[in-house]
């Protein structure tokens, strides 16, 4: 078994808050993995979770599969952890996912496939997660991946022991109560009480992955609402970058922008920052750090 919970090799300074990035990929949009490692270090990331693609599609981003994330973890012990993944609607789903869970994977995902979010295929994924006591990270995108977010409460109710992590355009667009589902990056002010807000409020097993442009936009479109939302859901939100940038800084680095955004919207509250950047993820993934 891989020692996925070893102490981080890049410990932050005593006065710095450690950062656990729950959302990165190998071979991301053609980025070499040595550049990924340099990118994460430049951003000041303490630990990174690598999310593999399944056997097809490359998560629509040329992302590497299960073997590639295991390779990086082995090469950088203590710095990287990994998930297991496979298409949910093929016969190989269970054996492949179980293989990598037994090797030390700490979650399942990124589940980014064209199925209903409460389909039999996704119930199989949830049942595996329940057996192995790991969370599932899901990419919600209207008419594309994990369809029917309005029905996802059924999964949360049927699998109360499974923690689900929501991510991507449709998850974060629904931070607002009135939302045209075809608009993936809405710019209007947020009306409180959207599907995402309700799922996070009403279900103990729903969490939010702040990564990518979708996560950033959810707070940038209405900073005033974002501050209140961040405070209210401070125990449910997890920092992730999902950043394909090569540099690790500057305007094109969504991961660095997200760190800055969370620091600003938290109003300098280091308790909230520590939860979002580190403690919530350490608790959710049951890491020994």
BELZIGI-V740237 format. One record per backbone hydrogen bond with DSSP energy under -0.5 kcal/mol. NH is the residue of the N-H (numbers start at 1). CO is the residue of the C=O. E is the energy in kcal/mol with one decimal. If there is no record, write none. Layout:
[[NH	CO	E] [NH	CO	E]]
//
This chain:
[[2	103	-2.4] [4	2	-1.8] [6	3	-1.0] [11	9	-0.5] [16	13	-1.8] [18	16	-0.5] [20	277	-3.5] [21	19	-0.6] [21	47	-2.7] [22	20	-0.7] [22	239	-1.9] [24	49	-1.4] [28	25	-0.6] [29	61	-3.3] [30	27	-2.1] [31	28	-2.3] [35	32	-0.6] [36	32	-1.7] [37	33	-2.1] [38	34	-1.8] [39	35	-2.8] [40	36	-2.5] [41	37	-1.9] [42	38	-2.4] [43	39	-1.8] [44	40	-0.6] [44	41	-0.9] [45	40	-2.4] [46	19	-2.2] [47	19	-1.7] [48	79	-1.9] [49	21	-3.1] [50	48	-0.6] [50	81	-2.7] [51	24	-3.2] [52	50	-0.6] [52	109	-0.6] [53	64	-2.5] [54	56	-0.5] [59	56	-0.6] [60	57	-1.9] [61	58	-2.2] [63	58	-2.5] [64	26	-2.1] [68	65	-0.6] [69	65	-1.5] [70	66	-1.9] [71	67	-1.9] [72	68	-1.7] [73	69	-2.2] [74	70	-2.3] [75	71	-1.9] [76	72	-1.5] [77	74	-0.5] [79	76	-1.8] [80	76	-1.2] [81	48	-2.7] [83	50	-2.2] [84	107	-2.4] [90	87	-0.8] [93	90	-2.0] [96	92	-2.4] [97	93	-2.3] [98	94	-2.8] [99	95	-1.9] [100	96	-1.6] [101	97	-2.2] [102	98	-2.4] [103	99	-0.6] [104	101	-1.2] [105	100	-2.3] [106	82	-2.5] [108	135	-2.3] [109	84	-2.4] [111	137	-2.9] [112	110	-1.1] [115	113	-2.2] [117	147	-3.2] [119	116	-1.8] [123	119	-1.9] [124	120	-1.7] [125	121	-1.6] [126	122	-2.3] [127	123	-2.2] [128	124	-2.1] [129	125	-2.5] [130	126	-2.3] [131	127	-2.0] [132	128	-2.1] [133	129	-0.9] [134	129	-1.9] [135	106	-0.7] [136	163	-2.1] [137	108	-2.6] [138	136	-0.5] [138	165	-2.9] [139	111	-2.4] [140	138	-0.7] [140	167	-2.7] [141	139	-0.6] [141	145	-2.4] [144	141	-2.3] [145	141	-2.0] [146	113	-1.9] [147	115	-2.1] [151	148	-2.6] [152	149	-1.6] [154	151	-1.7] [155	152	-0.9] [156	152	-1.7] [157	153	-2.0] [158	154	-2.2] [159	155	-2.3] [160	157	-0.6] [162	159	-1.8] [163	161	-0.5] [164	162	-0.5] [164	205	-3.2] [165	136	-3.0] [166	164	-0.5] [166	207	-3.0] [167	138	-1.4] [170	140	-2.0] [171	140	-0.8] [172	168	-2.4] [173	169	-2.8] [174	170	-1.2] [175	172	-1.4] [176	173	-1.2] [177	191	-3.5] [179	177	-0.8] [181	179	-0.8] [183	180	-2.3] [184	182	-0.8] [192	190	-0.6] [194	175	-1.0] [196	174	-1.7] [197	174	-0.7] [198	194	-2.5] [199	195	-2.7] [200	196	-2.3] [201	197	-1.9] [202	198	-3.2] [203	199	-1.6] [204	202	-0.5] [206	203	-1.5] [207	164	-2.4] [208	236	-2.5] [209	166	-3.0] [210	208	-0.7] [210	238	-2.6] [212	241	-1.5] [215	211	-1.3] [216	212	-2.1] [217	213	-2.7] [218	214	-1.6] [219	215	-0.8] [219	216	-0.9] [220	216	-2.4] [221	217	-2.4] [223	220	-0.6] [226	222	-2.6] [227	223	-2.5] [228	224	-1.4] [229	225	-2.9] [230	226	-2.7] [231	227	-2.0] [232	228	-2.6] [233	229	-2.4] [234	231	-0.9] [236	233	-2.3] [237	233	-0.9] [238	208	-2.7] [239	276	-2.2] [241	23	-0.5] [242	23	-3.2] [244	242	-0.5] [253	250	-1.7] [254	252	-1.1] [257	253	-2.2] [258	254	-2.3] [259	255	-1.8] [260	256	-2.2] [261	257	-2.4] [262	258	-2.5] [263	259	-2.0] [264	260	-2.1] [265	261	-2.9] [266	262	-1.6] [267	264	-1.6] [268	263	-1.4] [269	266	-1.4] [270	268	-1.0] [273	269	-2.3] [274	270	-2.6] [275	271	-1.6] [276	272	-2.4] [277	273	-3.0] [278	274	-1.7] [279	274	-2.5] [280	275	-2.5] [282	278	-2.5] [283	279	-2.4] [284	280	-2.5] [285	281	-2.7] [286	283	-0.8] [287	282	-2.2] [289	287	-0.9]]
//
